[in-house]
Amino acid sequence: MTARLGAALALLAAGCAAILPDAAAQEIYGLAGALQADTAERERASAWLISYHQALGEHLAASFTYQNEGHVPNHHRDGQSLQLWAKTTAFSPRLSFAAGAGPYRYYDTTVATGESTSDYSNAHGYGVLYSATATWSGAGRWLYQVRLDHVETKKSIDTTELVFGVGYKLDKDDESVYRGSEARPAAKRDELTLFAGATIVNSLGSENDNSVAASIEYRHAFGPAFRGSIAWLHEGNANLVGRYGIVTQGWYEPSFFGDRFTLGAGLGVYVAVDEEREGDHDAFAAGILTMTASYRIGRDWTGRFSWSRVLSNYDRDTDVLLFGVGYRF
């Protein structure tokens, strides 16, 4: 049920973005600050987020946000959200205010209960993220923002956070980049990338549960923003996992500034074998969500960064951080 809901939300977000006019504004933010848990002890932690915003009109916007809620005692939680925003300007044309709300898909590493064979568990669930922002438009493309977030859930802790940071205005490419024109050849649609990086197991001692990861990926553009990929992924041999297999994902990945760079989010299936899985070394399917960014080097080469979250059903979630060099053809 939760996998189907997550896929539906991703498809809804991609569909909304696809029908927007190409001139609609895009913005990306990086913010950091502090968080307080709504518990009896009122524990505090650091917090940070990355958020991509897409204008839907003068007073309406949509966003995709990755949010890291730090290390509240017994809770290491993060997640992604889709939000709709109402916005307006006040006092100055450069000062805008916005309020947003939407579903929050969270991943919480917490103390194990029940019949778990580990000392921790990876709890997945849904909540609601409520947000308010004040944004100052500075010189050029730079933006400065303060943001207040509140997360409400039924099966995990509720939190409130205050973060500050900067944003940047982007120019999403129109379809001419994909289809080409008399003045410019079409962007190359295929990419083969070799990756290396690290796997971090989402345990309560994750700083010690990591290993070297590697991957090879083929990616194809089906339009200006929609892509598909298939990859071989080896997560290495961390203390708790020895996992490898085939990853297939669908992507919303628009390009910016004349196909110079891309930003994307992908959702897919990871068919894997885990040699460290207790009592079962057969192939199984896990969910995988990935954020990626690429930068074109010349006509044919690309530098790419990908951050994947592998979603297991046996308390072996991982973050896989990969840097790669790709060839476009």
Phi and psi restraints in degrees (value plus and minus 20) as a CYANA .aco file:
   2 THR   PHI     -86.4   -46.4
   2 THR   PSI     -55.7   -15.7
   3 ALA   PHI     -84.1   -44.1
   3 ALA   PSI     -61.8   -21.8
   4 ARG   PHI     -86.0   -46.0
   4 ARG   PSI     -59.1   -19.1
   5 LEU   PHI     -85.3   -45.3
   5 LEU   PSI     -61.8   -21.8
   6 GLY   PHI     -82.0   -42.0
   6 GLY   PSI     -63.0   -23.0
   7 ALA   PHI     -83.9   -43.9
   7 ALA   PSI     -60.7   -20.7
   8 ALA   PHI     -83.3   -43.3
   8 ALA   PSI     -60.2   -20.2
   9 LEU   PHI     -85.2   -45.2
   9 LEU   PSI     -62.0   -22.0
  10 ALA   PHI     -84.0   -44.0
  10 ALA   PSI     -62.6   -22.6
  11 LEU   PHI     -85.5   -45.5
  11 LEU   PSI     -58.0   -18.0
  12 LEU   PHI     -83.2   -43.2
  12 LEU   PSI     -63.9   -23.9
  13 ALA   PHI     -83.9   -43.9
  13 ALA   PSI     -64.9   -24.9
  14 ALA   PHI     -84.1   -44.1
  14 ALA   PSI     -59.8   -19.8
  15 GLY   PHI     -84.3   -44.3
  15 GLY   PSI     -62.3   -22.3
  16 CYS   PHI     -82.0   -42.0
  16 CYS   PSI     -63.9   -23.9
  17 ALA   PHI     -86.4   -46.4
  17 ALA   PSI     -53.9   -13.9
  18 ALA   PHI     -87.4   -47.4
  18 ALA   PSI     -49.9    -9.9
  19 ILE   PHI    -113.5   -73.5
  19 ILE   PSI     -16.7    23.3
  20 LEU   PHI     -94.9   -54.9
  20 LEU   PSI     131.7   171.7
  21 PRO   PHI     -84.5   -44.5
  21 PRO   PSI     126.2   166.2
  22 ASP   PHI     -82.7   -42.7
  22 ASP   PSI     -44.4    -4.4
  23 ALA   PHI     -98.7   -58.7
  23 ALA   PSI     -31.3     8.7
  24 ALA   PHI     -79.1   -39.1
  24 ALA   PSI     122.6   162.6
  25 ALA   PHI     -97.3   -57.3
  25 ALA   PSI     127.8   167.8
  26 GLN   PHI    -145.3  -105.3
  26 GLN   PSI     127.4   167.4
  27 GLU   PHI    -162.8  -122.8
  27 GLU   PSI     126.9   166.9
  28 ILE   PHI    -148.3  -108.3
  28 ILE   PSI     118.7   158.7
  29 TYR   PHI    -147.4  -107.4
  29 TYR   PSI     127.1   167.1
  30 GLY   PHI    -146.5  -106.5
  30 GLY   PSI     100.3   140.3
  31 LEU   PHI    -152.4  -112.4
  31 LEU   PSI     129.6   169.6
  32 ALA   PHI    -166.3  -126.3
  32 ALA   PSI     133.5   173.5
  33 GLY   PHI     159.0   199.0
  33 GLY   PSI    -158.0  -118.0
  34 ALA   PHI    -148.8  -108.8
  34 ALA   PSI     135.1   175.1
  35 LEU   PHI    -151.9  -111.9
  35 LEU   PSI     127.4   167.4
  36 GLN   PHI    -148.4  -108.4
  36 GLN   PSI     110.6   150.6
  37 ALA   PHI    -103.9   -63.9
  37 ALA   PSI     120.7   160.7
  38 ASP   PHI    -105.3   -65.3
  38 ASP   PSI      44.8    84.8
  39 THR   PHI    -140.0  -100.0
  39 THR   PSI     154.0   194.0
  40 ALA   PHI     -81.2   -41.2
  40 ALA   PSI     -53.0   -13.0
  41 GLU   PHI    -106.3   -66.3
  41 GLU   PSI     -32.3     7.7
  42 ARG   PHI      32.5    72.5
  42 ARG   PSI      29.2    69.2
  43 GLU   PHI     -82.9   -42.9
  43 GLU   PSI     129.8   169.8
  44 ARG   PHI    -141.1  -101.1
  44 ARG   PSI     135.3   175.3
  45 ALA   PHI    -176.9  -136.9
  45 ALA   PSI     145.3   185.3
  46 SER   PHI     -96.0   -56.0
  46 SER   PSI     138.7   178.7
  47 ALA   PHI    -169.4  -129.4
  47 ALA   PSI     132.6   172.6
  48 TRP   PHI    -174.5  -134.5
  48 TRP   PSI     142.7   182.7
  49 LEU   PHI    -174.0  -134.0
  49 LEU   PSI     139.8   179.8
  50 ILE   PHI    -145.1  -105.1
  50 ILE   PSI     110.8   150.8
  51 SER   PHI    -156.8  -116.8
  51 SER   PSI     114.0   154.0
  52 TYR   PHI    -130.7   -90.7
  52 TYR   PSI     106.5   146.5
  53 HIS   PHI    -137.1   -97.1
  53 HIS   PSI     119.7   159.7
  54 GLN   PHI    -146.3  -106.3
  54 GLN   PSI     100.7   140.7
  55 ALA   PHI     -88.1   -48.1
  55 ALA   PSI     118.0   158.0
  56 LEU   PHI    -129.5   -89.5
  56 LEU   PSI     -23.6    16.4
  57 GLY   PHI     145.4   185.4
  57 GLY   PSI    -191.6  -151.6
  58 GLU   PHI     -85.8   -45.8
  58 GLU   PSI     -55.0   -15.0
  59 HIS   PHI    -142.5  -102.5
  59 HIS   PSI      -3.6    36.4
  60 LEU   PHI    -158.7  -118.7
  60 LEU   PSI     120.4   160.4
  61 ALA   PHI    -167.5  -127.5
  61 ALA   PSI     143.2   183.2
  62 ALA   PHI    -145.9  -105.9
  62 ALA   PSI     134.1   174.1
  63 SER   PHI    -165.0  -125.0
  63 SER   PSI     134.8   174.8
  64 PHE   PHI    -141.4  -101.4
  64 PHE   PSI     108.2   148.2
  65 THR   PHI    -151.9  -111.9
  65 THR   PSI     114.1   154.1
  66 TYR   PHI    -120.2   -80.2
  66 TYR   PSI     109.9   149.9
  67 GLN   PHI    -148.9  -108.9
  67 GLN   PSI     106.2   146.2
  68 ASN   PHI    -128.9   -88.9
  68 ASN   PSI      97.4   137.4
  69 GLU   PHI    -114.8   -74.8
  69 GLU   PSI      -2.7    37.3
  70 GLY   PHI      51.5    91.5
  70 GLY   PSI    -179.7  -139.7
  71 HIS   PHI    -138.8   -98.8
  71 HIS   PSI      56.0    96.0
  72 VAL   PHI     -86.8   -46.8
  72 VAL   PSI     120.8   160.8
  73 PRO   PHI     -68.1   -28.1
  73 PRO   PSI     105.0   145.0
  74 ASN   PHI      50.4    90.4
  74 ASN   PSI     -12.3    27.7
  75 HIS   PHI    -161.4  -121.4
  75 HIS   PSI      92.9   132.9
  76 HIS   PHI    -132.4   -92.4
  76 HIS   PSI      75.3   115.3
  77 ARG   PHI    -139.2   -99.2
  77 ARG   PSI     122.2   162.2
  78 ASP   PHI    -169.0  -129.0
  78 ASP   PSI     158.3   198.3
  79 GLY   PHI     153.9   193.9
  79 GLY   PSI    -198.4  -158.4
  80 GLN   PHI    -142.9  -102.9
  80 GLN   PSI     131.5   171.5
  81 SER   PHI    -159.5  -119.5
  81 SER   PSI     132.5   172.5
  82 LEU   PHI    -135.2   -95.2
  82 LEU   PSI     109.5   149.5
  83 GLN   PHI    -154.1  -114.1
  83 GLN   PSI     130.0   170.0
  84 LEU   PHI    -125.0   -85.0
  84 LEU   PSI     120.7   160.7
  85 TRP   PHI    -145.0  -105.0
  85 TRP   PSI     119.7   159.7
  86 ALA   PHI    -124.9   -84.9
  86 ALA   PSI     115.6   155.6
  87 LYS   PHI    -159.8  -119.8
  87 LYS   PSI     137.5   177.5
  88 THR   PHI    -176.6  -136.6
  88 THR   PSI     144.0   184.0
  89 THR   PHI    -125.3   -85.3
  89 THR   PSI     134.5   174.5
  90 ALA   PHI    -175.7  -135.7
  90 ALA   PSI     127.5   167.5
  91 PHE   PHI      49.2    89.2
  91 PHE   PSI     -56.2   -16.2
  92 SER   PHI    -175.5  -135.5
  92 SER   PSI     125.4   165.4
  93 PRO   PHI     -79.8   -39.8
  93 PRO   PSI     -40.7    -0.7
  94 ARG   PHI    -106.2   -66.2
  94 ARG   PSI     -33.3     6.7
  95 LEU   PHI    -125.2   -85.2
  95 LEU   PSI     102.3   142.3
  96 SER   PHI    -145.3  -105.3
  96 SER   PSI     131.1   171.1
  97 PHE   PHI    -144.3  -104.3
  97 PHE   PSI     125.9   165.9
  98 ALA   PHI    -167.3  -127.3
  98 ALA   PSI     131.6   171.6
  99 ALA   PHI    -151.1  -111.1
  99 ALA   PSI     115.1   155.1
 100 GLY   PHI    -159.4  -119.4
 100 GLY   PSI     139.6   179.6
 101 ALA   PHI    -173.3  -133.3
 101 ALA   PSI     132.7   172.7
 102 GLY   PHI     156.3   196.3
 102 GLY   PSI     154.6   194.6
 103 PRO   PHI     -90.8   -50.8
 103 PRO   PSI     124.4   164.4
 104 TYR   PHI    -143.7  -103.7
 104 TYR   PSI      96.3   136.3
 105 ARG   PHI    -114.4   -74.4
 105 ARG   PSI      94.9   134.9
 106 TYR   PHI    -134.3   -94.3
 106 TYR   PSI     139.3   179.3
 107 TYR   PHI    -152.6  -112.6
 107 TYR   PSI      94.2   134.2
 108 ASP   PHI    -139.3   -99.3
 108 ASP   PSI      98.2   138.2
 109 THR   PHI    -110.2   -70.2
 109 THR   PSI      96.3   136.3
 110 THR   PHI    -158.5  -118.5
 110 THR   PSI     155.6   195.6
 111 VAL   PHI     -87.1   -47.1
 111 VAL   PSI     117.2   157.2
 112 ALA   PHI     -89.3   -49.3
 112 ALA   PSI     126.6   166.6
 113 THR   PHI    -154.0  -114.0
 113 THR   PSI     148.0   188.0
 114 GLY   PHI      50.0    90.0
 114 GLY   PSI    -151.6  -111.6
 115 GLU   PHI    -119.3   -79.3
 115 GLU   PSI      -3.8    36.2
 116 SER   PHI     -82.8   -42.8
 116 SER   PSI     121.1   161.1
 117 THR   PHI    -109.6   -69.6
 117 THR   PSI     -21.9    18.1
 118 SER   PHI    -126.9   -86.9
 118 SER   PSI     150.9   190.9
 119 ASP   PHI    -109.4   -69.4
 119 ASP   PSI     -14.2    25.8
 120 TYR   PHI    -164.4  -124.4
 120 TYR   PSI     148.1   188.1
 121 SER   PHI    -160.5  -120.5
 121 SER   PSI     132.9   172.9
 122 ASN   PHI    -122.0   -82.0
 122 ASN   PSI      81.1   121.1
 123 ALA   PHI    -113.2   -73.2
 123 ALA   PSI     107.6   147.6
 124 HIS   PHI    -130.8   -90.8
 124 HIS   PSI     125.9   165.9
 125 GLY   PHI    -192.7  -152.7
 125 GLY   PSI    -198.5  -158.5
 126 TYR   PHI    -141.4  -101.4
 126 TYR   PSI     126.5   166.5
 127 GLY   PHI    -162.1  -122.1
 127 GLY   PSI    -184.7  -144.7
 128 VAL   PHI    -145.3  -105.3
 128 VAL   PSI     114.6   154.6
 129 LEU   PHI    -128.5   -88.5
 129 LEU   PSI     101.4   141.4
 130 TYR   PHI    -128.1   -88.1
 130 TYR   PSI     115.4   155.4
 131 SER   PHI    -160.6  -120.6
 131 SER   PSI     133.0   173.0
 132 ALA   PHI    -161.1  -121.1
 132 ALA   PSI     120.7   160.7
 133 THR   PHI    -154.9  -114.9
 133 THR   PSI     133.9   173.9
 134 ALA   PHI    -147.2  -107.2
 134 ALA   PSI     107.2   147.2
 135 THR   PHI    -149.0  -109.0
 135 THR   PSI     111.8   151.8
 136 TRP   PHI    -127.9   -87.9
 136 TRP   PSI     106.6   146.6
 137 SER   PHI    -107.9   -67.9
 137 SER   PSI      90.6   130.6
 138 GLY   PHI    -108.1   -68.1
 138 GLY   PSI    -180.4  -140.4
 139 ALA   PHI     -89.3   -49.3
 139 ALA   PSI     123.6   163.6
 140 GLY   PHI      44.1    84.1
 140 GLY   PSI    -149.6  -109.6
 141 ARG   PHI    -118.6   -78.6
 141 ARG   PSI     -18.3    21.7
 142 TRP   PHI    -101.9   -61.9
 142 TRP   PSI     124.4   164.4
 143 LEU   PHI    -149.3  -109.3
 143 LEU   PSI     129.8   169.8
 144 TYR   PHI    -148.5  -108.5
 144 TYR   PSI     107.2   147.2
 145 GLN   PHI    -155.5  -115.5
 145 GLN   PSI     123.4   163.4
 146 VAL   PHI    -136.8   -96.8
 146 VAL   PSI     117.9   157.9
 147 ARG   PHI    -158.5  -118.5
 147 ARG   PSI     115.9   155.9
 148 LEU   PHI    -135.0   -95.0
 148 LEU   PSI     105.3   145.3
 149 ASP   PHI    -142.1  -102.1
 149 ASP   PSI     125.7   165.7
 150 HIS   PHI    -155.2  -115.2
 150 HIS   PSI     106.0   146.0
 151 VAL   PHI    -126.7   -86.7
 151 VAL   PSI     108.2   148.2
 152 GLU   PHI    -138.2   -98.2
 152 GLU   PSI     112.6   152.6
 153 THR   PHI    -156.2  -116.2
 153 THR   PSI     146.2   186.2
 154 LYS   PHI    -117.1   -77.1
 154 LYS   PSI     -49.0    -9.0
 155 LYS   PHI    -137.0   -97.0
 155 LYS   PSI     -13.9    26.1
 156 SER   PHI    -159.6  -119.6
 156 SER   PSI    -193.6  -153.6
 157 ILE   PHI     -96.7   -56.7
 157 ILE   PSI     133.7   173.7
 158 ASP   PHI    -115.2   -75.2
 158 ASP   PSI     127.4   167.4
 159 THR   PHI    -159.4  -119.4
 159 THR   PSI     136.3   176.3
 160 THR   PHI    -151.0  -111.0
 160 THR   PSI     112.7   152.7
 161 GLU   PHI    -156.2  -116.2
 161 GLU   PSI     129.6   169.6
 162 LEU   PHI    -142.7  -102.7
 162 LEU   PSI     101.4   141.4
 163 VAL   PHI    -150.8  -110.8
 163 VAL   PSI     133.5   173.5
 164 PHE   PHI    -150.9  -110.9
 164 PHE   PSI     134.3   174.3
 165 GLY   PHI     152.0   192.0
 165 GLY   PSI    -182.8  -142.8
 166 VAL   PHI    -142.0  -102.0
 166 VAL   PSI     137.1   177.1
 167 GLY   PHI    -153.4  -113.4
 167 GLY   PSI     152.2   192.2
 168 TYR   PHI    -163.3  -123.3
 168 TYR   PSI     115.2   155.2
 169 LYS   PHI    -101.7   -61.7
 169 LYS   PSI     113.6   153.6
 170 LEU   PHI    -132.4   -92.4
 170 LEU   PSI     142.8   182.8
 171 ASP   PHI    -143.6  -103.6
 171 ASP   PSI      79.9   119.9
 172 LYS   PHI     -90.7   -50.7
 172 LYS   PSI     117.7   157.7
 173 ASP   PHI     -89.3   -49.3
 173 ASP   PSI     130.1   170.1
 174 ASP   PHI    -111.0   -71.0
 174 ASP   PSI    -194.1  -154.1
 175 GLU   PHI     -87.4   -47.4
 175 GLU   PSI     -36.3     3.7
 176 SER   PHI     -83.0   -43.0
 176 SER   PSI     -47.5    -7.5
 177 VAL   PHI     -84.7   -44.7
 177 VAL   PSI     -58.9   -18.9
 178 TYR   PHI     -98.0   -58.0
 178 TYR   PSI     -62.2   -22.2
 179 ARG   PHI    -109.7   -69.7
 179 ARG   PSI     -41.0    -1.0
 180 GLY   PHI      62.3   102.3
 180 GLY   PSI     149.0   189.0
 181 SER   PHI    -172.8  -132.8
 181 SER   PSI     159.0   199.0
 182 GLU   PHI     -83.4   -43.4
 182 GLU   PSI     -52.7   -12.7
 183 ALA   PHI    -106.2   -66.2
 183 ALA   PSI     -43.4    -3.4
 184 ARG   PHI    -160.4  -120.4
 184 ARG   PSI     110.8   150.8
 185 PRO   PHI     -89.4   -49.4
 185 PRO   PSI     136.5   176.5
 186 ALA   PHI     -85.6   -45.6
 186 ALA   PSI     126.1   166.1
 187 ALA   PHI     -81.3   -41.3
 187 ALA   PSI     123.6   163.6
 188 LYS   PHI     -88.9   -48.9
 188 LYS   PSI     118.6   158.6
 189 ARG   PHI    -116.5   -76.5
 189 ARG   PSI     -33.7     6.3
 190 ASP   PHI    -137.8   -97.8
 190 ASP   PSI     128.3   168.3
 191 GLU   PHI    -166.1  -126.1
 191 GLU   PSI     111.5   151.5
 192 LEU   PHI    -137.3   -97.3
 192 LEU   PSI     102.9   142.9
 193 THR   PHI    -148.0  -108.0
 193 THR   PSI     115.2   155.2
 194 LEU   PHI    -122.5   -82.5
 194 LEU   PSI     110.3   150.3
 195 PHE   PHI    -141.3  -101.3
 195 PHE   PSI     132.3   172.3
 196 ALA   PHI    -164.0  -124.0
 196 ALA   PSI     130.5   170.5
 197 GLY   PHI     158.5   198.5
 197 GLY   PSI    -160.4  -120.4
 198 ALA   PHI    -158.4  -118.4
 198 ALA   PSI     127.8   167.8
 199 THR   PHI    -129.4   -89.4
 199 THR   PSI     111.8   151.8
 200 ILE   PHI    -140.9  -100.9
 200 ILE   PSI      99.8   139.8
 201 VAL   PHI     -97.7   -57.7
 201 VAL   PSI     112.9   152.9
 202 ASN   PHI    -101.0   -61.0
 202 ASN   PSI      53.0    93.0
 203 SER   PHI    -132.3   -92.3
 203 SER   PSI     153.3   193.3
 204 LEU   PHI     -91.1   -51.1
 204 LEU   PSI     -35.5     4.5
 205 GLY   PHI    -136.6   -96.6
 205 GLY   PSI      25.2    65.2
 206 SER   PHI     -82.0   -42.0
 206 SER   PSI     -43.4    -3.4
 207 GLU   PHI     -85.3   -45.3
 207 GLU   PSI     -38.2     1.8
 208 ASN   PHI    -123.7   -83.7
 208 ASN   PSI     -32.0     8.0
 209 ASP   PHI    -125.8   -85.8
 209 ASP   PSI      56.2    96.2
 210 ASN   PHI    -165.1  -125.1
 210 ASN   PSI     145.3   185.3
 211 SER   PHI    -180.1  -140.1
 211 SER   PSI     152.1   192.1
 212 VAL   PHI     -97.8   -57.8
 212 VAL   PSI     116.5   156.5
 213 ALA   PHI    -140.0  -100.0
 213 ALA   PSI     136.2   176.2
 214 ALA   PHI    -167.6  -127.6
 214 ALA   PSI     133.9   173.9
 215 SER   PHI    -177.5  -137.5
 215 SER   PSI     135.2   175.2
 216 ILE   PHI    -149.6  -109.6
 216 ILE   PSI     111.7   151.7
 217 GLU   PHI    -153.6  -113.6
 217 GLU   PSI     118.3   158.3
 218 TYR   PHI    -129.5   -89.5
 218 TYR   PSI     110.7   150.7
 219 ARG   PHI    -149.5  -109.5
 219 ARG   PSI     117.1   157.1
 220 HIS   PHI    -149.0  -109.0
 220 HIS   PSI     115.6   155.6
 221 ALA   PHI    -109.8   -69.8
 221 ALA   PSI     102.1   142.1
 222 PHE   PHI    -115.9   -75.9
 222 PHE   PSI     -21.8    18.2
 223 GLY   PHI    -198.8  -158.8
 223 GLY   PSI    -193.4  -153.4
 224 PRO   PHI     -80.5   -40.5
 224 PRO   PSI     -47.2    -7.2
 225 ALA   PHI    -151.3  -111.3
 225 ALA   PSI     -37.3     2.7
 226 PHE   PHI    -118.9   -78.9
 226 PHE   PSI     111.0   151.0
 227 ARG   PHI    -157.6  -117.6
 227 ARG   PSI     142.6   182.6
 228 GLY   PHI    -153.0  -113.0
 228 GLY   PSI     134.2   174.2
 229 SER   PHI    -166.1  -126.1
 229 SER   PSI     135.3   175.3
 230 ILE   PHI    -156.8  -116.8
 230 ILE   PSI     117.6   157.6
 231 ALA   PHI    -166.2  -126.2
 231 ALA   PSI     134.5   174.5
 232 TRP   PHI    -120.4   -80.4
 232 TRP   PSI     107.3   147.3
 233 LEU   PHI    -144.5  -104.5
 233 LEU   PSI     111.3   151.3
 234 HIS   PHI    -141.7  -101.7
 234 HIS   PSI      96.6   136.6
 235 GLU   PHI    -103.8   -63.8
 235 GLU   PSI     -15.6    24.4
 236 GLY   PHI      60.9   100.9
 236 GLY   PSI    -179.8  -139.8
 237 ASN   PHI    -150.6  -110.6
 237 ASN   PSI      58.1    98.1
 238 ALA   PHI     -94.1   -54.1
 238 ALA   PSI     156.7   196.7
 239 ASN   PHI     -79.7   -39.7
 239 ASN   PSI     -49.4    -9.4
 240 LEU   PHI    -136.6   -96.6
 240 LEU   PSI     -33.7     6.3
 241 VAL   PHI    -156.1  -116.1
 241 VAL   PSI     129.8   169.8
 242 GLY   PHI    -157.2  -117.2
 242 GLY   PSI      47.9    87.9
 243 ARG   PHI    -130.6   -90.6
 243 ARG   PSI     123.9   163.9
 244 TYR   PHI    -178.5  -138.5
 244 TYR   PSI     138.2   178.2
 245 GLY   PHI     145.6   185.6
 245 GLY   PSI    -182.8  -142.8
 246 ILE   PHI    -123.9   -83.9
 246 ILE   PSI     113.4   153.4
 247 VAL   PHI    -137.2   -97.2
 247 VAL   PSI     108.2   148.2
 248 THR   PHI    -141.5  -101.5
 248 THR   PSI     115.1   155.1
 249 GLN   PHI    -162.5  -122.5
 249 GLN   PSI     129.9   169.9
 250 GLY   PHI    -124.9   -84.9
 250 GLY   PSI     125.2   165.2
 251 TRP   PHI    -150.1  -110.1
 251 TRP   PSI     123.6   163.6
 252 TYR   PHI    -125.6   -85.6
 252 TYR   PSI      90.2   130.2
 253 GLU   PHI    -161.8  -121.8
 253 GLU   PSI      60.4   100.4
 254 PRO   PHI     -91.9   -51.9
 254 PRO   PSI     137.7   177.7
 255 SER   PHI    -126.9   -86.9
 255 SER   PSI     142.0   182.0
 256 PHE   PHI    -157.3  -117.3
 256 PHE   PSI     133.0   173.0
 257 PHE   PHI      33.0    73.0
 257 PHE   PSI      36.0    76.0
 258 GLY   PHI      48.1    88.1
 258 GLY   PSI      20.7    60.7
 259 ASP   PHI      45.5    85.5
 259 ASP   PSI       4.1    44.1
 260 ARG   PHI     -94.1   -54.1
 260 ARG   PSI     -61.0   -21.0
 261 PHE   PHI    -166.9  -126.9
 261 PHE   PSI     145.5   185.5
 262 THR   PHI    -151.6  -111.6
 262 THR   PSI     136.3   176.3
 263 LEU   PHI    -151.3  -111.3
 263 LEU   PSI     117.5   157.5
 264 GLY   PHI    -172.5  -132.5
 264 GLY   PSI     141.9   181.9
 265 ALA   PHI    -153.4  -113.4
 265 ALA   PSI     115.6   155.6
 266 GLY   PHI    -147.7  -107.7
 266 GLY   PSI     133.7   173.7
 267 LEU   PHI    -157.7  -117.7
 267 LEU   PSI     114.7   154.7
 268 GLY   PHI    -188.0  -148.0
 268 GLY   PSI    -181.1  -141.1
 269 VAL   PHI    -142.6  -102.6
 269 VAL   PSI     118.6   158.6
 270 TYR   PHI    -137.9   -97.9
 270 TYR   PSI      88.7   128.7
 271 VAL   PHI    -113.8   -73.8
 271 VAL   PSI      92.1   132.1
 272 ALA   PHI    -154.9  -114.9
 272 ALA   PSI     145.2   185.2
 273 VAL   PHI    -143.1  -103.1
 273 VAL   PSI     116.2   156.2
 274 ASP   PHI    -141.3  -101.3
 274 ASP   PSI      89.1   129.1
 275 GLU   PHI     -89.7   -49.7
 275 GLU   PSI     -33.6     6.4
 276 GLU   PHI    -118.9   -78.9
 276 GLU   PSI     -19.3    20.7
 277 ARG   PHI     -92.4   -52.4
 277 ARG   PSI     105.6   145.6
 278 GLU   PHI     -85.8   -45.8
 278 GLU   PSI     102.0   142.0
 279 GLY   PHI      55.3    95.3
 279 GLY   PSI     -18.8    21.2
 280 ASP   PHI    -174.2  -134.2
 280 ASP   PSI      87.0   127.0
 281 HIS   PHI    -128.6   -88.6
 281 HIS   PSI      -5.4    34.6
 282 ASP   PHI     -96.6   -56.6
 282 ASP   PSI     141.1   181.1
 283 ALA   PHI     -87.4   -47.4
 283 ALA   PSI     124.9   164.9
 284 PHE   PHI    -167.2  -127.2
 284 PHE   PSI     146.1   186.1
 285 ALA   PHI    -127.1   -87.1
 285 ALA   PSI     116.0   156.0
 286 ALA   PHI    -149.1  -109.1
 286 ALA   PSI     137.9   177.9
 287 GLY   PHI    -102.5   -62.5
 287 GLY   PSI     134.5   174.5
 288 ILE   PHI    -165.5  -125.5
 288 ILE   PSI     114.2   154.2
 289 LEU   PHI    -144.5  -104.5
 289 LEU   PSI     117.0   157.0
 290 THR   PHI    -156.5  -116.5
 290 THR   PSI     119.1   159.1
 291 MET   PHI    -128.7   -88.7
 291 MET   PSI     120.5   160.5
 292 THR   PHI    -162.7  -122.7
 292 THR   PSI     135.7   175.7
 293 ALA   PHI    -163.8  -123.8
 293 ALA   PSI     121.2   161.2
 294 SER   PHI    -154.7  -114.7
 294 SER   PSI     134.6   174.6
 295 TYR   PHI    -152.9  -112.9
 295 TYR   PSI     106.7   146.7
 296 ARG   PHI     -99.4   -59.4
 296 ARG   PSI     112.5   152.5
 297 ILE   PHI    -134.1   -94.1
 297 ILE   PSI      85.4   125.4
 298 GLY   PHI      50.6    90.6
 298 GLY   PSI    -171.9  -131.9
 299 ARG   PHI    -108.4   -68.4
 299 ARG   PSI     -53.9   -13.9
 300 ASP   PHI    -131.4   -91.4
 300 ASP   PSI     -36.9     3.1
 301 TRP   PHI    -131.0   -91.0
 301 TRP   PSI     130.1   170.1
 302 THR   PHI    -159.2  -119.2
 302 THR   PSI     116.3   156.3
 303 GLY   PHI    -117.1   -77.1
 303 GLY   PSI     114.8   154.8
 304 ARG   PHI    -157.4  -117.4
 304 ARG   PSI     121.7   161.7
 305 PHE   PHI    -140.9  -100.9
 305 PHE   PSI     114.6   154.6
 306 SER   PHI    -153.2  -113.2
 306 SER   PSI     119.2   159.2
 307 TRP   PHI    -146.3  -106.3
 307 TRP   PSI      89.8   129.8
 308 SER   PHI    -129.1   -89.1
 308 SER   PSI     123.2   163.2
 309 ARG   PHI    -132.5   -92.5
 309 ARG   PSI      96.7   136.7
 310 VAL   PHI    -109.9   -69.9
 310 VAL   PSI     107.1   147.1
 311 LEU   PHI    -126.7   -86.7
 311 LEU   PSI      86.2   126.2
 312 SER   PHI    -118.5   -78.5
 312 SER   PSI     147.8   187.8
 313 ASN   PHI    -132.9   -92.9
 313 ASN   PSI      -1.0    39.0
 314 TYR   PHI    -156.9  -116.9
 314 TYR   PSI      15.1    55.1
 315 ASP   PHI      40.0    80.0
 315 ASP   PSI      23.7    63.7
 316 ARG   PHI    -154.8  -114.8
 316 ARG   PSI      26.0    66.0
 317 ASP   PHI     -85.2   -45.2
 317 ASP   PSI     126.8   166.8
 318 THR   PHI    -158.1  -118.1
 318 THR   PSI     135.9   175.9
 319 ASP   PHI    -125.6   -85.6
 319 ASP   PSI     108.9   148.9
 320 VAL   PHI    -137.6   -97.6
 320 VAL   PSI      92.6   132.6
 321 LEU   PHI    -125.4   -85.4
 321 LEU   PSI     100.1   140.1
 322 LEU   PHI    -149.6  -109.6
 322 LEU   PSI     117.7   157.7
 323 PHE   PHI    -135.1   -95.1
 323 PHE   PSI     116.7   156.7
 324 GLY   PHI    -164.2  -124.2
 324 GLY   PSI     145.9   185.9
 325 VAL   PHI    -140.6  -100.6
 325 VAL   PSI     106.4   146.4
 326 GLY   PHI    -139.5   -99.5
 326 GLY   PSI     134.0   174.0
 327 TYR   PHI    -134.2   -94.2
 327 TYR   PSI     107.9   147.9
 328 ARG   PHI    -120.1   -80.1
 328 ARG   PSI     120.7   160.7
